[in-house]
Structures are given as C-alpha cells and as structure tokens.
C-alpha cells in the first residue's frame, strides 16, 4: 500500500483522490464489512486511519473502485510450501528424477507433488485470507469494481543476503523461480475468478528480475506504512517506481469501467 501512496504523492496535478484504509499486517477481525461499509474494529487501526485522515468507517459503495493490496499469499508463502517436496515437471524435480534413475541410486529425498496439487494449495491459502473474505463480503453487498494487487515479489537482493532466506536461494539455484511466480498469479486468478467485477493485476513484467523477483530499480527508495527508516537489508518492500506502474494500470482500469 505504501508504494501506491508514495507514487500518488509524486503524481502531480490530476492525481486521483484516494481514501487509504490500511495498517501493517491487517489481521482477521481488525476490519469488518457491514453491508458495503468497511469498519475498523481494532483500536490501533483506528489510530492509524486518523493519521491518514480516514474515518473509521468508509462506505465502499460510494467510490469508483476498491483496491485491495496484499493480504493473500506472497512469494514467501509460496516457497514455504516447497520446503518439504518438489513439484513434478519443474526443473528441480526433473533433475531429482534424473539423478534417481541410475543404478544403485538412493530413494528420493523429497516427495514429488503435481503442479495442480501445488496450485490448489496456494489457492486454498488465498481463499482463507483476510482479503478474499473481505472481497467476497463486499461483492455480496455492492457492485463496486474491485482491483486485487498481490504482494509484490521480494527484491532480487534477497539472493545476496547472508544466512537468510535459504529457500529462495535454493529455488533460484534449481531454476524453479519462474514457475513459482507463475503459480502465484495463476492461483490468485483462480481464487477470485468466481467473483464478478474483480480484476487481479499481474506484477508488471518490466519490474521482474530473474523471473521471480523484483528488480532493484523498483525496490529502490522502498517505503512502508510504519514510521521510521527502512533497514538497509530490507528485501520486502517496493518503492514508488513500482507503485507508479500499478497506479497507472489501476487508473486505466477504472477509466475503462466508467465507459
């Protein structure tokens, strides 16, 4: 969300009017829908909304579109599912099978699952997420257009960290990164496919490095909702450059819906 806020500050004259409703790590029950009204139920959320100039209740039926950012499953959740197994057909699985298909080879160290099973697992996580629950509730109460922006992929600098994020390094080493990124967006599109008027945005191709990470140019000057300086080794947050790409796509989508 913060990357969109930063992009909007740099947008200049003619920028759209946006109502921000967010806090870091928004959890189930901290915000609830009453019909089409989105209501803050957590005191900390109310305080944060006050700092953004947002009232604790917003009628979503009175806006041009609603954009949900994150709150589903991220690349971190996607690679976590890969810690105990390999996905059939992916580069790592093919290499594993080739090594096992030799005389006196040891049994496979990691079991294989099919790609449909992996996608189903990701889709299940999304369907249980706070964002999916809110979108489903909103769709029952209002026809307002909804845009979904999944959490951006982590920075490519994640591969240069010391003793951190070993699963990402293994995914990159085995060549599974593009398959992870593709599975993430496919799972999002499937999870929201049954809801009318919902658009799932893919991360812009120009911002993606190595097939499954965010290029440094789009994580530079990264921002977050919480106060304070960003840690030097941050690999989680995107900057205003990526926010601007998404903002342009959102504005174009909303203008199309008005026609």
RODO-2510 file (C-alpha; in nm, 4 decimals, decimal comma):
residues 259
     n   res          X          Y          Z
     1     x     0,0000     0,0000     0,0000
     2     x     0,2814     0,2390     0,0869
     3     x     0,4289     0,2115    -0,2641
     4     x     0,0973     0,3394    -0,4043
     5     x     0,0898     0,6225    -0,1523
     6     x     0,4426     0,7249    -0,2495
     7     x     0,3573     0,7082    -0,6198
     8     x     0,0474     0,9204    -0,5696
     9     x     0,2487     1,1887    -0,3881
    10     x     0,4710     1,2105    -0,6966
    11     x     0,1823     1,2030    -0,9460
    12     x     0,1323     1,5803    -0,9626
    13     x    -0,1827     1,7624    -1,0791
    14     x    -0,4771     1,5484    -1,1795
    15     x    -0,3922     1,2668    -0,9431
    16     x    -0,6952     1,0670    -0,8279
    17     x    -0,8464     1,1188    -0,4852
    18     x    -0,7797     0,8125    -0,2717
    19     x    -0,9132     0,7023     0,0665
    20     x    -0,6440     0,4975     0,2422
    21     x    -0,7569     0,2224     0,4788
    22     x    -0,4618     0,0186     0,5998
    23     x    -0,2268    -0,0930     0,8744
    24     x     0,0730    -0,3261     0,8594
    25     x    -0,0271    -0,6905     0,8889
    26     x    -0,4013    -0,6318     0,8982
    27     x    -0,5453    -0,9423     1,0641
    28     x    -0,8818    -1,1140     1,0561
    29     x    -1,1386    -0,9236     1,2616
    30     x    -0,9483    -0,5931     1,2767
    31     x    -1,1644    -0,4629     0,9910
    32     x    -1,5128    -0,5836     0,9082
    33     x    -1,7804    -0,5227     0,6494
    34     x    -2,1299    -0,4136     0,7471
    35     x    -2,3074    -0,4246     0,4143
    36     x    -2,0886    -0,2066     0,1946
    37     x    -1,9345    -0,0162     0,4880
    38     x    -1,5776    -0,1082     0,5796
    39     x    -1,5401    -0,0561     0,9537
    40     x    -1,2302    -0,0507     1,1730
    41     x    -1,2640    -0,2824     1,4729
    42     x    -0,9088    -0,2570     1,6069
    43     x    -0,8055     0,0480     1,8177
    44     x    -0,4605     0,0533     1,6562
    45     x    -0,6210     0,0546     1,3114
    46     x    -0,8452     0,3448     1,4141
    47     x    -0,5388     0,5398     1,5292
    48     x    -0,3549     0,4710     1,2043
    49     x    -0,6578     0,5735     0,9992
    50     x    -0,6728     0,9014     1,1884
    51     x    -0,3120     0,9705     1,0885
    52     x    -0,4116     0,9103     0,7253
    53     x    -0,7135     1,1380     0,7516
    54     x    -0,9510     0,8438     0,7089
    55     x    -1,2647     0,7948     0,9220
    56     x    -1,3085     0,4575     1,0972
    57     x    -1,5956     0,3713     0,8603
    58     x    -1,5964     0,4062     0,4816
    59     x    -1,8897     0,3297     0,2518
    60     x    -1,7259     0,1452    -0,0378
    61     x    -2,0406     0,1659    -0,2464
    62     x    -1,9742     0,5378    -0,2951
    63     x    -1,6334     0,5137    -0,4655
    64     x    -1,5249     0,4458    -0,8248
    65     x    -1,3297     0,1322    -0,7324
    66     x    -1,1803    -0,0512    -0,4370
    67     x    -0,8193    -0,1702    -0,4462
    68     x    -0,7015    -0,4457    -0,2125
    69     x    -0,3231    -0,4694    -0,1762
    70     x    -0,1631    -0,7848    -0,0356
    71     x    -0,3279    -0,9817     0,2411
    72     x    -0,3470    -1,3054     0,0387
    73     x    -0,0376    -1,5208    -0,0114
    74     x     0,3076    -1,3902    -0,1003
    75     x     0,6155    -1,5414    -0,2581
    76     x     0,7277    -1,6268     0,0950
    77     x     0,4223    -1,8433     0,1450
    78     x     0,4700    -1,9965    -0,1984
    79     x     0,8289    -2,1062    -0,1342
    80     x     0,7395    -2,2248     0,2159
    81     x     0,5189    -2,4872     0,0529
    82     x     0,8257    -2,6120    -0,1332
    83     x     1,0399    -2,6818     0,1722
    84     x     0,9394    -3,0460     0,2003
    85     x     0,8873    -3,1546    -0,1600
    86     x     0,9432    -3,0856    -0,5294
    87     x     0,6823    -3,0111    -0,7960
    88     x     0,6595    -3,2566    -1,0860
    89     x     0,7649    -3,1070    -1,4173
    90     x     0,9652    -2,8244    -1,2626
    91     x     1,3418    -2,8080    -1,3263
    92     x     1,4340    -2,9225    -0,9734
    93     x     1,2058    -3,2267    -0,9993
    94     x     1,3415    -3,3257    -1,3397
    95     x     1,6975    -3,3101    -1,2052
    96     x     1,5963    -3,5107    -0,8983
    97     x     1,4334    -3,7817    -1,1094
    98     x     1,7307    -3,7962    -1,3470
    99     x     1,9672    -3,8485    -1,0545
   100     x     1,7427    -4,1187    -0,9090
   101     x     1,7088    -4,3022    -1,2400
   102     x     2,0515    -4,4610    -1,2152
   103     x     2,1709    -4,7981    -1,0869
   104     x     2,2002    -4,8162    -0,7067
   105     x     2,0528    -4,4673    -0,6692
   106     x     1,9206    -4,3752    -0,3262
   107     x     1,5462    -4,3124    -0,2831
   108     x     1,4193    -3,9598    -0,3497
   109     x     1,4966    -3,7379    -0,0528
   110     x     1,1905    -3,5220    -0,1182
   111     x     0,8500    -3,6477    -0,2332
   112     x     0,7009    -3,5142    -0,5540
   113     x     0,3625    -3,3458    -0,5869
   114     x     0,1846    -3,2473    -0,9044
   115     x     0,1624    -2,8879    -1,0195
   116     x    -0,2215    -2,8956    -0,9928
   117     x    -0,1839    -3,0007    -0,6284
   118     x     0,0594    -2,7149    -0,5636
   119     x    -0,1753    -2,4657    -0,7295
   120     x    -0,4673    -2,5991    -0,5257
   121     x    -0,2686    -2,5491    -0,2054
   122     x    -0,1877    -2,1883    -0,2968
   123     x    -0,5470    -2,1197    -0,3999
   124     x    -0,6693    -2,2620    -0,0704
   125     x    -0,4481    -2,0239     0,1258
   126     x    -0,5803    -1,7293    -0,0764
   127     x    -0,9422    -1,8303    -0,0247
   128     x    -0,8843    -1,8342     0,3524
   129     x    -0,7124    -1,4927     0,3531
   130     x    -0,8488    -1,1728     0,5019
   131     x    -0,8513    -1,0072     0,1574
   132     x    -1,0558    -1,2834    -0,0054
   133     x    -1,3054    -1,2792     0,2808
   134     x    -1,3482    -0,9011     0,2547
   135     x    -1,3806    -0,9106    -0,1243
   136     x    -1,6402    -1,1878    -0,1038
   137     x    -1,8396    -0,9931     0,1541
   138     x    -1,8192    -0,6738    -0,0483
   139     x    -1,9341    -0,8475    -0,3641
   140     x    -2,2456    -0,9667    -0,1831
   141     x    -2,3281    -0,6095    -0,0771
   142     x    -2,2133    -0,3935    -0,3693
   143     x    -2,1310    -0,3968    -0,7399
   144     x    -1,8377    -0,1547    -0,6995
   145     x    -1,5400    -0,2642    -0,9145
   146     x    -1,2630    -0,4351    -0,7192
   147     x    -0,8916    -0,4498    -0,8042
   148     x    -0,6523    -0,7001    -0,6461
   149     x    -0,2809    -0,6184    -0,6219
   150     x    -0,0961    -0,9209    -0,4791
   151     x     0,2047    -0,8501    -0,2603
   152     x     0,4978    -0,7668    -0,4903
   153     x     0,7740    -1,0224    -0,5303
   154     x     1,0703    -0,9684    -0,2948
   155     x     1,3761    -0,7776    -0,4093
   156     x     1,6403    -0,9587    -0,6112
   157     x     1,8777    -0,8524    -0,3332
   158     x     1,7289    -1,1416    -0,1343
   159     x     1,9766    -1,3729    -0,3083
   160     x     2,2681    -1,1734    -0,1668
   161     x     2,1663    -1,1889     0,1993
   162     x     2,3827    -1,3866     0,4391
   163     x     2,2259    -1,6830     0,6192
   164     x     1,8771    -1,5604     0,5355
   165     x     1,6080    -1,6846     0,3005
   166     x     1,7816    -2,0120     0,2061
   167     x     1,4679    -2,1423     0,0337
   168     x     1,4736    -1,8548    -0,2152
   169     x     1,8383    -1,9257    -0,2894
   170     x     1,7580    -2,2937    -0,3444
   171     x     1,4650    -2,2053    -0,5723
   172     x     1,6913    -1,9789    -0,7793
   173     x     1,9723    -2,2363    -0,7896
   174     x     1,7379    -2,5096    -0,9121
   175     x     1,5705    -2,2867    -1,1715
   176     x     1,2215    -2,3039    -1,0180
   177     x     1,1774    -1,9272    -0,9719
   178     x     0,9680    -1,8508    -1,2829
   179     x     0,7399    -2,1468    -1,2032
   180     x     0,6837    -2,0122    -0,8506
   181     x     0,5922    -1,6654    -0,9820
   182     x     0,3628    -1,8115    -1,2480
   183     x     0,1903    -2,0345    -0,9932
   184     x     0,1333    -1,7383    -0,7605
   185     x    -0,0528    -1,5299    -1,0162
   186     x    -0,2443    -1,8312    -1,1516
   187     x    -0,3606    -1,9192    -0,8004
   188     x    -0,4772    -1,5601    -0,7435
   189     x    -0,6686    -1,5511    -1,0704
   190     x    -0,8376    -1,8832    -0,9937
   191     x    -0,9245    -1,7850    -0,6358
   192     x    -1,1056    -1,4670    -0,7467
   193     x    -1,2394    -1,5995    -1,0792
   194     x    -1,5872    -1,6723    -0,9441
   195     x    -1,6446    -1,3144    -0,8281
   196     x    -1,7820    -1,0703    -1,0864
   197     x    -1,6257    -0,7294    -1,1309
   198     x    -1,2931    -0,8320    -0,9761
   199     x    -0,9646    -0,7689    -1,1600
   200     x    -0,6405    -0,9336    -1,0479
   201     x    -0,3311    -0,7382    -1,1536
   202     x    -0,0122    -0,9164    -1,2516
   203     x     0,3153    -0,7590    -1,1460
   204     x     0,4416    -0,5596    -1,4469
   205     x     0,6933    -0,7621    -1,6467
   206     x     0,9444    -0,4759    -1,6625
   207     x     0,9737    -0,4837    -1,2833
   208     x     1,0577    -0,8551    -1,2588
   209     x     1,4151    -0,9861    -1,2415
   210     x     1,5300    -1,3476    -1,2787
   211     x     1,1718    -1,4488    -1,3440
   212     x     1,0536    -1,4352    -0,9825
   213     x     1,1972    -1,1331    -0,8003
   214     x     1,1536    -0,7560    -0,8135
   215     x     1,4332    -0,5691    -0,9896
   216     x     1,6354    -0,3275    -0,7782
   217     x     1,5137    -0,0269    -0,9750
   218     x     1,1650    -0,0941    -0,8374
   219     x     1,2643    -0,1560    -0,4759
   220     x     1,4912     0,1483    -0,4573
   221     x     1,3660     0,4074    -0,2055
   222     x     1,1300     0,1432    -0,0702
   223     x     0,8655     0,2645     0,1698
   224     x     0,6335     0,1140     0,4292
   225     x     0,3330     0,2242     0,6286
   226     x     0,5114     0,2249     0,9638
   227     x     0,7197     0,5214     1,0693
   228     x     1,0972     0,5078     1,0785
   229     x     1,3770     0,4423     0,8349
   230     x     1,3825     0,1315     0,6207
   231     x     1,6502    -0,1214     0,7236
   232     x     1,9463    -0,1304     0,4849
   233     x     1,8918    -0,5009     0,4206
   234     x     1,5169    -0,4729     0,3529
   235     x     1,4024    -0,7026     0,0720
   236     x     1,0290    -0,6981     0,1410
   237     x     0,9069    -0,3559     0,0317
   238     x     0,8645    -0,1936    -0,3080
   239     x     0,9376     0,1662    -0,3972
   240     x     0,7438     0,4438    -0,5709
   241     x     0,8621     0,3300    -0,9162
   242     x     0,6661     0,0058    -0,8867
   243     x     0,3806     0,1925    -0,7202
   244     x     0,3629     0,4233    -1,0230
   245     x     0,3339     0,1268    -1,2619
   246     x     0,0468    -0,0167    -1,0612
   247     x    -0,1178     0,3229    -1,0173
   248     x    -0,1206     0,3787    -1,3941
   249     x    -0,2763     0,0376    -1,4536
   250     x    -0,5376     0,0898    -1,1839
   251     x    -0,6332     0,4308    -1,3218
   252     x    -0,6660     0,2895    -1,6734
   253     x    -0,8826     0,0028    -1,5483
   254     x    -1,1103     0,2365    -1,3542
   255     x    -1,1480     0,4724    -1,6509
   256     x    -1,2435     0,1768    -1,8706
   257     x    -1,5059     0,0709    -1,6193
   258     x    -1,6609     0,4191    -1,6273
   259     x    -1,7261     0,3988    -2,0035
***
